[in-house]
Amino acid sequence: MREILPGLIAAAIGVTCAFLVHQVVPVIPTMTWCVLVGMLASNVIAFVPYFARWRASLRPGMSFAGKRLMRLGIAFLGFQLVFADVLALGVVSVLSILALVILAFGMTYGIAKAFRLPGDEPFLLASGFAVCGASAIGAVSQARGTEKDAPLPVALVTLCGTLAIFVLPLLNGFVGLSAQEFGWWVGASVHDVGQVVAAGATAGAVALSMAVLVKLVRVLTLAPIATLASLPGRRRSSVSGGASGSSATGDTRNGKRPPLVPLFIVGFLLAFALRSLGVVPPELLPVLQMAQEVLLGSALVGLGFGIDLPSLARTGGRSALAALISWAALMLVSLGAVRLAFPA
């Protein structure tokens, strides 16, 4: 606790700053500000001689926030979902969203591989683009044990999602979608929930409600994707355990494999079930939403703290190009999917 406390306090300060800056610049979502605050704090400290030594002391707590608090935040995210709302979209619309998630994942993964992104970055970037941005990257990196590869995909998905807030409303001036159609397009193509709210709100309440609903259907796919993402780690743990009695991933001991469904995904599904069954009192929902935002915000500050700007400038050009191409392709494909959900 003594080791991680300074970083946790810094993460809490970072979340507070992000909330305050969001009040001044509301067009950029709070979660985006959390990533930016963490990134700027880390890199400013690194270049100020008097404060440079603080960076090392803050890193353990920031890492704890990026891992442990991310898991709790993902679990609390389930309280935002209601099964009845999903059914209200209709079978064709829901199937179109699910097909789009699969297509977006495969398309982004293929583009990232073609650009030779290192390590697990292709898988993490594909998860962020297909599901729910930085939250999905955090969840999938936890499930796969590849948290070290998460900072750059988080930065890229934040960049593209922030651009979408401004670009999609401009493009709709040429495309001419109705409010419902535009909301569907936003919900299907923008990454983080906060970015969806910011972009959808530009076209009014009807577009905003549709955008959030479509987005939450995408969020539901986080559970199966994170579960599938954990399978390679289970296989490695099984092989390692049989050979040496220890896990290759460092997550298990005595050859015991990690669970088929990560525990935080079980929490996510449980929260979704409780909300859908009406067990959660309505007056408690704002408190749960605030807790989710604080937990995810702290985790994103921690992930942002791990982004090294000089290193990003040297090696991130190829990754940024891959992300921008994937983002443009996702916007075009999801625009085509709008026609399936709203046939003329």
C-alpha positions as CSV (number, residue, x, y, z in Angstrom):
1,M,0.0,0.0,0.0
2,R,2.9,2.4,0.8
3,E,4.3,1.8,-2.6
4,I,1.2,2.3,-4.6
5,L,-0.4,5.1,-2.5
6,P,1.4,8.1,-4.2
7,G,0.4,6.9,-7.6
8,L,-3.2,6.3,-6.6
9,I,-3.4,9.8,-5.1
10,A,-2.0,11.2,-8.3
11,A,-4.5,9.2,-10.3
12,A,-7.4,10.7,-8.2
13,I,-6.0,14.2,-8.7
14,G,-5.8,13.5,-12.4
15,V,-9.5,12.3,-12.6
16,T,-10.5,15.5,-10.7
17,C,-8.6,17.6,-13.1
18,A,-10.2,15.8,-16.1
19,F,-13.7,16.4,-14.7
20,L,-13.0,20.1,-14.2
21,V,-11.5,20.5,-17.6
22,H,-14.5,18.8,-19.1
23,Q,-16.7,21.4,-17.5
24,V,-14.7,24.1,-19.4
25,V,-14.4,22.1,-22.7
26,P,-17.5,19.8,-22.6
27,V,-17.2,18.8,-26.3
28,I,-14.3,16.5,-25.3
29,P,-15.5,13.7,-23.0
30,T,-14.2,13.2,-19.5
31,M,-12.6,9.8,-20.3
32,T,-10.6,11.3,-23.1
33,W,-9.4,14.1,-20.8
34,C,-8.3,11.4,-18.3
35,V,-6.0,9.8,-20.9
36,L,-4.6,13.2,-21.9
37,V,-4.1,14.3,-18.3
38,G,-2.2,11.1,-17.4
39,M,-0.1,11.4,-20.6
40,L,0.8,15.1,-20.1
41,A,1.6,14.6,-16.4
42,S,4.0,11.8,-17.1
43,N,5.8,13.6,-19.9
44,V,5.9,17.0,-18.2
45,I,7.4,15.4,-15.0
46,A,10.0,13.6,-17.1
47,F,11.4,16.8,-18.5
48,V,11.4,18.9,-15.3
49,P,14.6,18.0,-13.4
50,Y,13.3,18.8,-10.0
51,F,10.2,16.6,-10.5
52,A,11.7,13.9,-12.6
53,R,12.3,11.6,-9.6
54,W,8.6,11.7,-8.9
55,R,7.8,9.7,-12.0
56,A,9.4,6.5,-10.7
57,S,7.6,6.8,-7.3
58,L,4.2,7.3,-9.0
59,R,4.5,4.5,-11.5
60,P,3.5,1.6,-9.2
61,G,0.3,3.3,-8.2
62,M,-0.5,4.3,-11.7
63,S,0.1,0.8,-12.9
64,F,-2.2,-0.5,-10.1
65,A,-4.9,1.9,-11.3
66,G,-4.5,0.9,-14.9
67,K,-4.9,-2.8,-14.0
68,R,-7.0,-3.3,-10.9
69,L,-9.3,-0.2,-11.1
70,M,-9.9,-0.9,-14.8
71,R,-11.3,-4.3,-13.9
72,L,-13.6,-2.8,-11.3
73,G,-14.7,-0.1,-13.7
74,I,-15.5,-2.7,-16.4
75,A,-17.7,-4.6,-14.0
76,F,-19.6,-1.5,-13.0
77,L,-20.1,-0.7,-16.7
78,G,-22.7,-3.5,-16.8
79,F,-25.1,-1.4,-14.7
80,Q,-25.6,0.9,-17.7
81,L,-27.2,-1.9,-19.8
82,V,-30.8,-3.1,-19.9
83,F,-31.8,-6.1,-21.9
84,A,-35.2,-4.6,-22.8
85,D,-33.6,-1.7,-24.5
86,V,-31.5,-4.0,-26.7
87,L,-34.7,-5.9,-27.7
88,A,-36.4,-2.6,-28.6
89,L,-33.8,-2.0,-31.4
90,G,-35.2,-5.0,-33.3
91,V,-33.6,-8.2,-34.6
92,V,-32.3,-6.8,-37.9
93,S,-30.6,-3.8,-36.1
94,V,-29.1,-5.9,-33.4
95,L,-27.7,-8.5,-35.9
96,S,-26.3,-5.6,-38.0
97,I,-24.5,-4.3,-35.0
98,L,-23.1,-7.7,-34.1
99,A,-21.9,-8.3,-37.6
100,L,-20.4,-4.8,-37.7
101,V,-18.4,-5.6,-34.5
102,I,-17.0,-8.8,-36.0
103,L,-16.2,-7.0,-39.3
104,A,-14.6,-4.0,-37.5
105,F,-12.4,-6.3,-35.4
106,G,-11.2,-8.4,-38.3
107,M,-10.7,-5.3,-40.5
108,T,-8.7,-3.4,-37.9
109,Y,-6.7,-6.5,-36.9
110,G,-5.8,-7.1,-40.6
111,I,-4.7,-3.5,-41.2
112,A,-2.6,-3.4,-38.0
113,K,-0.9,-6.6,-39.0
114,A,-0.3,-5.3,-42.5
115,F,1.5,-2.3,-40.9
116,R,3.5,-4.7,-38.7
117,L,2.4,-3.3,-35.3
118,P,4.5,-5.0,-32.6
119,G,3.4,-7.3,-29.8
120,D,-0.3,-7.6,-29.0
121,E,-1.0,-4.1,-30.3
122,P,-3.0,-5.4,-33.4
123,F,-5.4,-7.4,-31.2
124,L,-5.8,-4.6,-28.6
125,L,-6.4,-1.9,-31.3
126,A,-9.0,-4.1,-33.0
127,S,-10.8,-4.6,-29.7
128,G,-10.8,-0.9,-29.0
129,F,-12.2,0.0,-32.5
130,A,-14.8,-2.8,-32.5
131,V,-16.2,-2.6,-29.0
132,C,-15.7,0.4,-26.7
133,G,-12.4,2.1,-27.1
134,A,-10.0,2.4,-24.2
135,S,-12.2,0.4,-21.9
136,A,-12.2,-2.5,-24.2
137,I,-8.4,-2.3,-24.6
138,G,-8.0,-2.3,-20.9
139,A,-10.3,-5.3,-20.5
140,V,-8.8,-7.4,-23.3
141,S,-5.2,-6.6,-22.2
142,Q,-6.1,-7.8,-18.7
143,A,-7.6,-11.0,-20.1
144,R,-4.5,-11.6,-22.3
145,G,-1.9,-10.5,-19.8
146,T,-0.5,-8.0,-22.3
147,E,-1.0,-4.7,-20.3
148,K,2.5,-3.5,-21.4
149,D,1.2,-3.2,-25.0
150,A,-1.9,-1.2,-24.0
151,P,-0.7,2.5,-23.8
152,L,-0.2,3.1,-27.5
153,P,-3.6,1.6,-28.6
154,V,-5.3,3.6,-25.9
155,A,-3.7,6.8,-27.2
156,L,-4.6,6.0,-30.8
157,V,-8.2,5.0,-30.1
158,T,-8.6,8.2,-28.0
159,L,-7.2,10.2,-30.9
160,C,-9.6,8.7,-33.5
161,G,-12.6,8.9,-31.2
162,T,-12.0,12.5,-30.4
163,L,-11.7,13.3,-34.1
164,A,-15.0,11.5,-34.7
165,I,-16.8,14.0,-32.4
166,F,-16.0,16.8,-34.9
167,V,-15.8,14.8,-38.2
168,L,-19.1,12.9,-38.2
169,P,-21.4,15.9,-37.8
170,L,-19.5,17.6,-40.6
171,L,-19.9,14.5,-42.9
172,N,-23.6,14.2,-42.1
173,G,-24.0,17.6,-43.8
174,F,-23.1,15.9,-47.0
175,V,-24.6,12.5,-46.3
176,G,-28.0,13.8,-45.1
177,L,-29.0,11.2,-42.6
178,S,-32.1,11.6,-40.4
179,A,-31.6,12.0,-36.6
180,Q,-32.2,8.3,-36.0
181,E,-29.9,7.2,-38.8
182,F,-27.1,9.6,-37.7
183,G,-27.5,8.4,-34.1
184,W,-27.1,4.8,-35.3
185,W,-24.1,5.7,-37.3
186,V,-22.4,7.4,-34.4
187,G,-23.2,4.5,-32.0
188,A,-21.8,2.0,-34.5
189,S,-18.6,3.8,-35.4
190,V,-17.4,5.9,-32.4
191,H,-15.3,4.3,-29.8
192,D,-15.8,5.3,-26.2
193,V,-19.2,5.9,-24.7
194,G,-18.4,9.5,-23.7
195,Q,-17.3,10.2,-27.3
196,V,-20.6,8.7,-28.6
197,V,-22.5,11.0,-26.3
198,A,-20.6,14.1,-27.4
199,A,-21.0,13.3,-31.2
200,G,-24.6,12.1,-30.9
201,A,-25.7,15.2,-29.0
202,T,-24.9,17.4,-31.9
203,A,-28.0,16.1,-33.8
204,G,-30.5,16.4,-30.9
205,A,-32.1,14.1,-28.3
206,V,-33.4,11.5,-30.8
207,A,-30.0,11.0,-32.3
208,L,-28.3,10.9,-28.9
209,S,-30.7,8.2,-27.5
210,M,-30.2,6.0,-30.6
211,A,-26.4,6.5,-30.5
212,V,-26.1,5.5,-26.9
213,L,-28.4,2.4,-27.3
214,V,-26.4,1.2,-30.4
215,K,-23.2,1.8,-28.5
216,L,-24.4,-0.2,-25.5
217,V,-25.1,-3.2,-27.7
218,R,-21.5,-3.0,-28.8
219,V,-20.4,-2.9,-25.2
220,L,-22.3,-6.2,-24.6
221,T,-19.9,-7.9,-26.9
222,L,-17.0,-7.1,-24.5
223,A,-17.8,-10.2,-22.5
224,P,-17.4,-12.8,-25.3
225,I,-14.4,-11.0,-26.8
226,A,-12.6,-10.8,-23.5
227,T,-13.4,-14.4,-22.8
228,L,-12.0,-15.5,-26.2
229,A,-9.0,-13.3,-25.7
230,S,-8.1,-15.1,-22.5
231,L,-8.0,-18.6,-24.2
232,P,-4.3,-18.4,-25.4
233,G,-3.2,-17.6,-21.9
234,R,-5.1,-20.7,-20.6
235,R,-3.4,-22.9,-23.1
236,R,0.0,-21.5,-22.3
237,S,-0.7,-21.9,-18.6
238,S,-1.7,-25.5,-19.1
239,V,1.4,-26.3,-21.1
240,S,3.7,-24.5,-18.7
241,G,2.0,-26.0,-15.7
242,G,2.4,-29.5,-17.0
243,A,6.1,-28.9,-17.7
244,S,7.2,-26.9,-14.7
245,G,4.3,-26.4,-12.4
246,S,4.1,-22.7,-13.0
247,S,2.3,-20.4,-15.3
248,A,3.9,-18.8,-18.3
249,T,1.9,-15.7,-17.8
250,G,2.7,-15.2,-14.2
251,D,-1.1,-15.3,-13.3
252,T,-1.3,-18.8,-11.9
253,R,0.7,-21.1,-9.7
254,N,1.1,-24.9,-9.4
255,G,-0.1,-25.4,-13.0
256,K,-3.6,-24.0,-12.2
257,R,-5.1,-22.4,-15.4
258,P,-6.8,-19.0,-15.3
259,P,-10.6,-19.0,-15.4
260,L,-12.4,-19.5,-18.7
261,V,-14.3,-16.2,-18.1
262,P,-12.2,-13.5,-16.3
263,L,-13.6,-12.6,-13.0
264,F,-14.2,-8.9,-13.9
265,I,-16.3,-10.1,-16.9
266,V,-18.4,-12.2,-14.6
267,G,-18.9,-9.0,-12.6
268,F,-19.9,-7.2,-15.8
269,L,-22.5,-9.8,-16.7
270,L,-23.8,-10.0,-13.1
271,A,-24.3,-6.2,-13.1
272,F,-26.0,-6.4,-16.5
273,A,-28.4,-9.1,-15.2
274,L,-29.2,-7.3,-12.0
275,R,-30.0,-4.1,-13.9
276,S,-32.1,-5.9,-16.5
277,L,-34.1,-7.8,-13.8
278,G,-34.9,-4.5,-12.0
279,V,-33.1,-5.5,-8.8
280,V,-31.1,-2.3,-8.7
281,P,-33.0,0.6,-7.2
282,P,-33.3,3.5,-9.7
283,E,-32.1,6.0,-7.1
284,L,-28.8,4.0,-6.8
285,L,-28.0,4.2,-10.6
286,P,-26.5,7.7,-10.5
287,V,-24.2,6.6,-7.7
288,L,-23.1,3.4,-9.6
289,Q,-22.5,5.5,-12.8
290,M,-20.4,7.9,-10.9
291,A,-18.4,5.1,-9.3
292,Q,-17.9,3.6,-12.8
293,E,-16.7,6.9,-14.2
294,V,-14.2,7.4,-11.3
295,L,-12.8,3.9,-11.6
296,L,-12.5,3.9,-15.3
297,G,-11.2,7.5,-15.2
298,S,-8.5,6.6,-12.7
299,A,-7.5,3.6,-14.8
300,L,-7.3,5.7,-17.9
301,V,-5.1,8.2,-16.1
302,G,-2.9,5.3,-15.2
303,L,-2.7,4.1,-18.8
304,G,-2.1,7.6,-20.1
305,F,0.8,7.9,-17.6
306,G,2.4,5.0,-19.4
307,I,2.5,6.8,-22.7
308,D,6.0,8.1,-23.5
309,L,5.7,10.9,-26.0
310,P,9.2,10.9,-27.3
311,S,9.0,7.1,-27.9
312,L,5.6,7.6,-29.5
313,A,7.0,10.2,-31.8
314,R,9.8,7.9,-32.9
315,T,7.7,4.7,-33.3
316,G,4.1,5.7,-33.4
317,G,3.9,7.0,-37.0
318,R,3.2,3.6,-38.5
319,S,0.7,2.8,-35.8
320,A,-1.1,6.1,-36.1
321,L,-1.5,5.6,-39.9
322,A,-2.9,2.1,-39.3
323,A,-5.3,3.5,-36.8
324,L,-6.5,6.3,-39.0
325,I,-7.0,4.0,-42.0
326,S,-9.0,1.6,-39.7
327,W,-11.1,4.5,-38.4
328,A,-11.9,5.7,-41.9
329,A,-12.8,2.2,-43.0
330,L,-15.0,1.7,-39.9
331,M,-16.9,4.9,-40.6
332,L,-17.6,3.9,-44.2
333,V,-18.7,0.3,-43.4
334,S,-20.9,1.5,-40.5
335,L,-22.5,4.0,-42.9
336,G,-23.4,1.1,-45.2
337,A,-24.8,-0.8,-42.2
338,V,-27.1,2.2,-41.5
339,R,-29.0,1.2,-44.7
340,L,-29.5,-2.3,-43.4
341,A,-30.9,-1.0,-40.1
342,F,-33.1,1.6,-41.8
343,P,-34.1,0.3,-45.3
344,A,-35.7,2.8,-47.5
